[in-house]
Amino acid sequence: MRILVTGASGQIGSYVLERLADEYDAVGVDLKVPTIKAIKDIVIRGDLRDFNFVRKVVRGVDVVIHLAAQVSVENSWKDPVYDVENNIMTTINLLEAGIKTGLDRFIYISSAAVYGDPHHIPIDEEHPKNPLSPYGVSKLTGEHYCRIFSEKVHTVIVRPFNVFSARMDPANPYSGVIARFISRVKQNLPPIIYGDGRQTRDFVHVKDVVNFIEIALRKGKSGEAYNVGTGKETSILELAEIIMDLARVKGSPEFGKPRKGDIKRSCADISKARKLGFEPETDLKKDLKDIFDKI
């Protein structure tokens, strides 16, 4: 089986490609050269907005795992056209080229951003979709295209919640808070919390996301979406205290004005993923300790 991982230089994509390269004929594609030595030689540089390039890169591929995306909510407001090009057009290009070249499966990595401000907790896959940013809109649009194309190719949608790892990007709104907190405490400074700190998030280690992507590859139903998280809420204040304790920084976090559009609570209902055999292994305190010195 030949697998193409898009966004292979990114936080999740690099781990996915590393894992799959051990078992399958796996290659990656990205605009950037990966910094991870283990995958440097199997990542093709190219722009997925270019349909001619996409057609070449998917030829002979059985499965596409599509992680390439513009992930900054802030940047999606500043340049929504760029967001559309990178999050919607690349998805359409891959689906269209894949169908023409006999692609068997398409795994689309979406985002919890498609839900917007939760109506209920935990958030199940049928929760109303009301994204609060152009980024969320673009990811939800990609989902719709996957469902439409599911009549022609087996498509599975994966919605990770707040993914973290040693390779997380501080600019990523879904993992950046951890990276920013760690950066602050390493300078012997307290984390800065926007709001009262009682906002909650479902922080899931990248290993769980990779595990589920492997499950989705084998068992995911065509046209279906699956949440990937831990099913546990952690407040931003609790997160700050854990990270301060790891760095042995005394005192209290600093507090700033709440940020516009910042949702109050978030937590995944992972019942659907569990039915496929998924069981999260994230241990927030232990995992943060393990990655603390690597960031």
KOLMARGU-526927 format. One line per 5 residues: for each residue y, z, x of N, C-alpha, C. Coordinates in steps of 0.02 Angstrom, whole numbers, plus 50000, padded with zeros to 5 digits. Atoms other than C-alpha are relative to their C-alpha. Example, Ala and Ser with C-alpha at 12.3 -4.5 7.8 and 13.67 -1.06 7.14 Angstrom:
BEGIN
49941 50000 50045 49775 50390 50615 50060 50000 50045; 49941 49997 49958 49947 50357 50684 50055 50037 49961 .
This chain:
BEGIN
49940 50000 50042 50000 50000 50000 50063 50000 50044; 49938 50003 49962 50170 49950 50070 50057 50030 49957; 49948 49963 50036 50314 50065 50021 50067 49991 50035; 49932 50005 49974 50501 50038 50043 50040 50060 49974; 49958 49942 50016 50612 50193 50047 50073 49981 50014 .
49930 50016 49989 50796 50155 50020 50038 50066 50013; 49963 49939 49982 50927 50276 50086 49961 50042 50049; 50047 49965 49956 50805 50320 50224 50033 50042 50054; 49965 49958 49952 50939 50397 50335 50029 50062 49967; 49971 49944 50036 50992 50520 50201 49957 50062 50000 .
50035 49936 49999 50939 50699 50171 49930 49994 49970; 50066 50003 50031 50797 50666 50049 49961 49941 50027; 50034 50060 49978 50757 50489 50105 49966 50006 50066; 50030 49993 49934 50724 50537 50285 49936 50040 49997; 50061 49959 50007 50598 50670 50233 49945 49960 49964 .
50049 50040 50037 50514 50552 50109 49967 49949 50046; 50028 50050 49955 50494 50416 50239 49955 50031 50053; 50042 49965 49950 50428 50538 50369 49932 50017 49970; 50063 49979 50033 50297 50603 50246 49956 49939 49986; 50040 50057 50022 50241 50434 50180 49975 49957 50058 .
50019 50041 49943 50235 50349 50350 49934 50024 50031; 50063 49973 49975 50087 50462 50393 49940 49974 49961; 50055 50020 50043 49983 50396 50248 50000 49927 49979; 49994 50068 50027 50050 50226 50200 50036 49954 50050; 49960 50048 49963 50127 50068 50270 50071 50005 49972 .
49935 49985 50028 50302 50134 50241 50056 49980 50046; 49940 50019 49963 50471 50066 50296 50060 50025 49961; 49939 49979 50032 50649 50118 50260 50054 49949 50007; 49941 50043 49994 50815 50032 50233 50061 50044 49988; 49939 49961 50007 50990 50102 50254 50057 49963 50034 .
49942 50027 49965 51166 50054 50303 50009 50032 50068; 49992 49962 49938 51159 50186 50439 49935 50002 50040; 50058 49990 49956 51044 50206 50588 49979 50073 49993; 50021 49930 50007 50939 50364 50560 50005 50038 50066; 49997 49958 49940 50963 50507 50681 49932 50033 50014 .
50066 49970 49993 50783 50564 50655 49956 49954 50042; 50037 50042 49952 50682 50500 50803 49936 49972 49970; 50066 50020 50026 50518 50491 50707 50003 49938 49955; 49997 50057 50046 50582 50357 50587 50047 49944 50023; 49952 50049 49976 50708 50260 50692 49972 49929 50002 .
50029 50066 49991 50589 50117 50725 49974 49967 49936; 50026 50029 50063 50539 50093 50543 50054 49996 49946; 49945 50006 50047 50711 50086 50463 50039 49936 50014; 49963 50063 49995 50793 49917 50431 50072 50012 49979; 49930 49994 50019 50982 49910 50429 50019 49942 49954 .
49980 50053 50046 51053 49815 50282 50036 50028 49940; 49959 49982 50058 51162 49816 50128 49965 49979 49936; 50036 50015 50062 51073 49828 49961 50044 49969 49946; 49955 50035 50046 51226 49757 49875 49993 49924 50007; 50011 50071 49985 51176 49590 49952 49932 49979 49972 .
50063 50017 50033 51045 49514 49837 49954 49960 50045; 50043 50040 49955 50983 49391 49968 49964 50045 50050; 50033 49951 49955 50949 49536 50087 49947 50039 49962; 50048 49961 50040 50864 49635 49950 49937 49960 49987; 50058 50043 50014 50751 49489 49906 49954 49995 50060 .
50040 50004 49939 50694 49478 50087 49964 50066 50014; 50028 49935 49980 50666 49664 50111 49946 50025 49952; 50051 49978 50047 50562 49688 49952 49939 49955 49999; 50057 50046 50001 50449 49540 49984 49939 50033 50032; 50062 49969 49975 50270 49603 50005 49996 50075 49990 .
49998 49927 50013 50318 49780 49949 49966 50015 49933; 50033 49979 50062 50210 49869 49820 50040 50052 49961; 49962 49945 50031 50322 50020 49787 50069 50006 50033; 49933 49983 49975 50509 50051 49803 50017 50070 49977; 49974 49933 50016 50572 50230 49811 50075 49997 50014 .
49928 50016 49993 50758 50209 49779 50042 50064 50002; 49957 49941 49989 50863 50349 49854 50070 49982 50021; 49934 50020 49975 51010 50248 49922 50052 50008 49945; 49947 49989 50050 51170 50301 49833 50063 50027 50033; 49937 49966 49984 51350 50353 49847 49996 50066 49962 .
50016 49937 50033 51330 50539 49811 50060 50047 49990; 49942 49956 50005 51506 50611 49819 50035 49993 49933; 49964 50000 50063 51580 50659 49651 50074 49985 50012; 49930 50010 49983 51752 50665 49730 50015 49927 50015; 49989 50071 49982 51735 50491 49804 49989 49954 49941 .
50011 50043 50058 51671 50423 49640 50063 49996 49957; 49935 50002 50035 51839 50470 49563 50050 49958 50039; 49951 50036 49959 51937 50398 49709 49987 49925 49999; 50017 50071 49998 51844 50232 49710 49939 49987 49956; 50056 50010 50047 51738 50207 49553 49966 49932 50008 .
50031 50066 49990 51710 50023 49595 49948 50004 50055; 50048 49990 49945 51627 50070 49759 49939 50038 49975; 50055 49961 50028 51523 50196 49663 49954 49956 49959; 50040 50047 50041 51466 50062 49540 49960 49953 50044; 50033 50047 49955 51424 49941 49680 49939 50032 50033 .
50053 49967 49961 51318 50068 49774 49947 50034 49956; 50047 49964 50042 51236 50158 49629 49970 49959 49943; 50025 50041 50056 51217 50027 49493 49976 49932 50025; 50018 50068 49978 51217 49856 49576 49940 50000 50047; 50058 49998 49955 51094 49908 49712 49936 50010 49960 .
50059 49988 50042 50975 49971 49577 49979 49936 49964; 50015 50063 50035 50988 49809 49478 49971 49949 50049; 50024 50047 49950 50964 49706 49636 49927 50013 50018; 50069 49982 49982 50806 49801 49683 49951 49986 49944; 50044 50013 50058 50733 49791 49508 49988 49926 49990 .
50005 50072 50012 50770 49606 49488 49959 49967 50055; 50037 50029 49944 50707 49560 49662 49928 50023 49999; 50068 49974 50001 50556 49672 49642 49956 49966 49948; 50038 50035 50052 50502 49590 49480 49982 49930 50023; 50012 50068 49977 50518 49418 49559 49948 49997 50056 .
50047 50000 49944 50411 49470 49708 49936 50039 49986; 50062 49967 50019 50275 49563 49613 49996 50074 50015; 49999 49928 49989 50329 49744 49638 49957 50036 49948; 50044 49964 50045 50205 49867 49564 50034 50061 49969; 49968 49938 50023 50307 50029 49552 50070 50008 50028 .
49931 49987 49980 50490 50081 49559 50015 50072 49984; 49983 49929 50010 50533 50265 49584 50075 50008 50011; 49927 49995 49997 50716 50296 49546 50020 50073 50004; 49977 49931 49992 50795 50455 49612 50069 50006 49970; 49938 49990 50037 50929 50504 49488 50031 50066 50020 .
49964 49938 49984 51023 50669 49477 50007 50043 49938; 49985 49955 50055 51049 50822 49370 50070 49990 49973; 49931 50014 50022 51229 50760 49358 50002 49961 49935; 50000 50039 50062 51175 50651 49211 50008 50045 49939; 49998 49955 50057 51170 50806 49100 50070 50024 49983 .
49934 49973 50012 51349 50864 49121 49997 50075 49987; 49997 49928 50015 51394 51035 49051 49943 50018 49952; 50059 49986 50040 51232 51111 48985 50015 50030 49931; 49997 49971 50067 51212 51146 48799 49951 50058 49995; 50049 49946 49999 51062 51255 48835 49968 50004 50069 .
50034 49986 49937 50969 51332 48983 49931 50028 49985; 50001 50052 49949 50846 51287 49052 50010 49930 49969; 49985 50068 50021 50887 51101 49043 49937 49958 50001; 50058 50045 50002 50744 50992 48985 50022 49927 50003; 49984 50071 49991 50735 50804 49004 50032 49968 49939 .
49971 50027 50061 50786 50775 48823 50070 50028 49986; 49933 49972 50007 50947 50874 48845 50051 49943 49994; 49949 50052 50005 51101 50772 48792 50029 49981 50068; 49972 50025 49937 51172 50665 48932 50075 49989 49992; 49928 50004 50006 51358 50689 48955 50031 50010 50070 .
49975 49992 49931 51403 50659 49139 50075 50010 50002; 49930 49981 49995 51571 50727 49195 50038 49963 50055; 49968 50037 49945 51609 50605 49336 49974 49929 50001; 50026 50068 49992 51593 50420 49378 49932 50000 50035; 50065 49995 49966 51450 50472 49494 49944 50012 49949 .
50051 49985 50051 51353 50548 49349 49988 49941 49954; 50006 50059 50044 51389 50395 49241 49959 49946 50035; 50036 50053 49964 51325 50278 49377 49926 50015 50007; 50071 49982 49995 51163 50375 49400 49965 49993 49932; 50030 50007 50066 51133 50379 49212 49992 49926 49982 .
50006 50072 50012 51167 50192 49202 49939 49971 50036; 50060 50020 49964 51034 50166 49336 49937 50018 49963; 50058 49979 50040 50913 50264 49227 49988 49951 49942; 50007 50046 50057 50948 50150 49079 49970 49933 50022; 50028 50063 49974 50912 49996 49184 49926 50009 50016 .
50071 49988 49985 50749 50074 49241 49958 49999 49936; 50037 49999 50063 50696 50103 49062 49993 49930 49971; 50002 50069 50025 50741 49925 49011 49950 49958 50039; 50044 50039 49957 50648 49852 49160 49928 50026 50000; 50067 49971 49998 50497 49965 49130 49949 49957 49963 .
50046 50047 50032 50423 49826 49022 49973 49950 50050; 50019 50050 49950 50411 49720 49179 49972 50031 50064; 50024 49966 49940 50379 49848 49317 49995 50075 49983; 50011 49928 50012 50314 50028 49316 50057 50039 50032; 49943 49962 49973 50472 50135 49334 49993 50074 49982 .
50001 49927 50011 50481 50324 49353 50067 50027 50024; 49935 49971 49985 50643 50424 49352 49991 50073 50021; 50005 49931 49973 50659 50584 49456 50071 50029 50002; 49934 49968 50001 50805 50704 49426 49998 50065 50040; 49997 49938 49961 50822 50828 49570 50061 50041 49980 .
49942 49956 50011 50934 50979 49546 50035 50011 50067; 49960 49988 49939 51022 51062 49695 49955 50003 50061; 50046 50006 49943 50923 51001 49845 50033 50025 50064; 49974 49978 49936 50943 51086 50013 49946 49992 50054; 50045 50008 49943 50868 51064 50186 50041 50007 50063 .
49964 49997 49936 50911 51070 50370 50042 49938 50012; 49963 50063 49991 50979 50892 50351 50052 49989 49946; 49953 50009 50056 51096 50924 50204 50069 49983 50025; 49934 50025 49986 51266 50844 50201 50051 50046 49965; 49950 49957 50031 51415 50962 50172 50041 49964 49946 .
49961 50039 50049 51497 50821 50072 49961 49990 49935; 50041 50009 50060 51353 50817 49947 50011 50058 49953; 49984 49945 50046 51404 50918 49793 49940 50040 49978; 50059 49964 50024 51224 50967 49758 49965 50040 50055; 50026 49957 49946 51187 51045 49928 50056 50025 50043 .
49945 49985 49955 51358 51054 50008 50022 50072 50001; 49978 49930 50002 51394 51231 49951 49962 50042 50051; 50040 49964 49951 51252 51296 50060 50024 49984 50070; 49977 50021 49933 51308 51195 50211 50069 50029 50015; 49933 49974 49989 51488 51250 50188 49999 50076 50012 .
50005 49927 49991 51441 51434 50170 49974 50016 50070; 50029 49988 49934 51334 51426 50327 50050 49985 50055; 49949 50017 49951 51473 51339 50423 50051 50056 50007; 49950 49946 49999 51594 51477 50375 49973 50062 50035; 50026 49938 49971 51482 51624 50420 49985 49993 50074 .
50013 50011 49929 51438 51546 50587 50065 50007 50041; 49935 49988 49968 51624 51560 50626 50023 50072 49987; 49986 49930 50017 51615 51743 50571 50053 50006 49946; 49954 50001 50056 51714 51698 50415 49961 50007 49935; 50035 49994 50064 51668 51743 50236 49999 49934 49963 .
50002 50061 50041 51613 51603 50118 50058 50001 49950; 49949 50006 50052 51745 51539 49997 49966 49977 49935; 50029 50016 50065 51690 51540 49815 50056 49980 49953; 49951 50023 50049 51787 51440 49686 49980 50025 49931; 50018 49968 50063 51790 51540 49526 49976 50071 50013 .
50021 49930 49993 51709 51709 49497 49932 50009 50033; 50064 49995 49966 51543 51667 49580 49941 50010 49954; 50055 49991 50047 51442 51691 49423 49969 49934 49978; 50031 50065 50014 51409 51504 49411 49929 50001 50030; 50068 50002 49975 51223 51472 49431 49978 49929 50014 .
50029 50065 49983 51125 51331 49510 49926 50010 50013; 50072 50000 49987 50942 51286 49533 49991 49967 50068; 50006 50025 49932 50922 51269 49722 49927 49986 50017; 50069 50020 49987 50765 51173 49769 49996 49970 50070; 50009 50025 49932 50703 51142 49946 49974 49929 49998 .
50019 50070 49998 50679 50961 49995 49925 49990 50000; 50073 50008 49998 50493 50991 50025 49971 49993 49930; 50024 50004 50069 50471 51016 49837 50017 49932 49970; 49981 50065 50025 50565 50856 49799 49954 49946 50027; 50047 50048 49969 50457 50758 49921 49931 50006 49969 .
50065 49989 50032 50301 50837 49847 49997 49966 49932; 50002 50030 50067 50351 50782 49673 50003 49924 50003; 49997 50073 49994 50395 50606 49728 49930 49972 50014; 50069 50021 49989 50218 50591 49794 49959 50003 49936; 50035 49993 50064 50152 50654 49627 50021 49943 49953 .
49974 50052 50044 50264 50532 49533 49973 49932 50019; 50028 50063 49975 50199 50391 49641 49931 49988 49971; 50069 50006 50025 50023 50426 49579 49994 50008 49924; 50012 49980 50069 50044 50501 49406 50059 49989 49952; 49942 50006 50043 50219 50468 49340 49992 49945 49947 .
50006 50048 50055 50224 50380 49171 50060 49952 50000; 49948 50051 49998 50323 50219 49160 50054 50013 49948; 49944 49990 50044 50496 50238 49086 50018 50072 49988; 49989 49928 50011 50488 50428 49093 50043 50031 50055; 49960 49963 49952 50608 50549 49178 49971 50070 50009 .
50027 49934 49983 50558 50711 49265 50051 50041 50039; 49958 49954 49962 50664 50859 49319 49961 50027 50061; 50030 49967 49942 50632 50930 49493 50046 50056 50022; 49964 49941 49980 50691 51106 49526 49951 50057 50008; 50044 49941 49995 50622 51282 49533 49992 50035 49933 .
50001 49964 50063 50659 51338 49357 50032 50069 50006; 49968 49935 49988 50758 51484 49430 50075 49990 50011; 49927 50001 49989 50945 51518 49422 50019 50047 50056; 49971 49958 49948 51039 51583 49572 50076 49994 49995; 49927 50003 50004 51222 51631 49560 50029 49982 50068 .
49966 50018 49937 51344 51566 49690 50018 50063 50039; 49987 49936 49966 51390 51747 49728 49938 50026 50035; 50063 49978 49969 51208 51790 49761 49984 49957 50061; 50011 50045 49943 51193 51636 49873 50044 50021 50059; 49954 49980 49947 51346 51690 49971 49977 50065 50034 .
50023 49936 49972 51276 51866 49994 49938 49990 50043; 50060 50014 49961 51109 51798 50056 50020 49971 50068; 49980 50034 49938 51195 51687 50185 50041 50047 50045; 49963 49950 49961 51314 51826 50240 49953 50049 50033; 50050 49953 49972 51166 51941 50264 49963 49968 50058 .
50034 50035 49945 51077 51810 50371 50043 49999 50063; 49954 50005 49943 51231 51796 50482 50027 50069 50021; 49976 49932 49987 51263 51984 50478 50076 50003 49998; 49928 49999 50011 51439 51951 50418 50015 50052 49946; 49985 49946 50047 51510 52106 50334 50060 49982 49956 .
49945 50012 50045 51634 52116 50193 49979 49964 49937; 50012 50036 50062 51647 52009 50037 50023 49928 50005; 49976 50070 50000 51666 51824 50001 50073 49997 49978; 49933 50013 50026 51839 51754 49971 49994 49959 49936; 50002 50034 50064 51880 51686 49799 50061 49955 49992 .
49947 50048 50013 51982 51532 49755 50002 49982 49927; 49995 50021 50070 52036 51450 49593 49939 49959 49980; 50056 50041 50024 51896 51375 49488 50016 49926 50007; 49990 50072 49993 51872 51189 49517 49990 49966 49934; 50004 50037 50063 51900 51069 49374 49932 49965 49994 .
50064 50034 50012 51737 51007 49299 49939 50036 50027; 50056 49962 49971 51630 51140 49383 49961 50033 49943; 50039 49972 50055 51490 51182 49261 49982 50073 50014; 50011 49928 49993 51452 51365 49228 49928 50017 50020; 50071 49984 49986 51261 51365 49230 49960 49936 50008 .
50046 50057 49992 51122 51249 49286 49932 50027 50020; 50068 49980 49984 50935 51273 49288 49952 49950 49967; 50045 50052 50025 50794 51148 49268 49941 50029 49961; 50064 49990 50033 50655 51154 49141 49952 49951 50033; 50046 50043 49963 50511 51088 49247 49931 49996 49969 .
50065 50002 50035 50374 51098 49116 49967 49932 50004; 50027 50068 50000 50354 50910 49114 49971 49982 50068; 50026 50012 49932 50334 50899 49303 49937 50041 50013; 50059 49957 49991 50211 51043 49299 49938 49970 49969; 50058 50031 50033 50100 50946 49180 49968 49947 50044 .
50028 50049 49953 50078 50818 49319 49970 50034 50061; 50028 49964 49944 50026 50955 49440 50050 50028 50049; 49947 49975 49956 50193 51002 49517 50008 50075 49994; 49986 49928 49999 50221 51182 49570 50047 50013 50058; 49952 49990 49946 50379 51226 49668 49980 50055 50049 .
50015 49952 49947 50359 51317 49833 50062 50030 50031; 49937 49975 49972 50543 51352 49866 50004 50076 49997; 49985 49928 49995 50579 51529 49925 50070 50002 50031; 49931 50010 49978 50769 51530 49937 50017 50040 50062; 49982 49958 49942 50791 51676 50057 49963 49978 50063 .
50040 50020 49942 50649 51623 50172 50020 49931 50025; 49983 50068 49980 50696 51439 50170 50069 49996 50032; 49933 49998 49969 50879 51477 50207 49996 50029 50070; 50009 49971 49933 50825 51586 50353 49971 49949 50048; 50033 50050 49957 50715 51446 50420 50048 49945 50022 .
49956 50056 49983 50854 51316 50416 50067 50023 50029; 49934 49974 49982 51001 51429 50463 50024 49974 50068; 49980 50020 49932 51004 51386 50648 49997 49925 50012; 50008 50073 49991 50968 51200 50619 50059 49961 49972; 49944 50034 50032 51128 51162 50524 50062 50002 50044 .
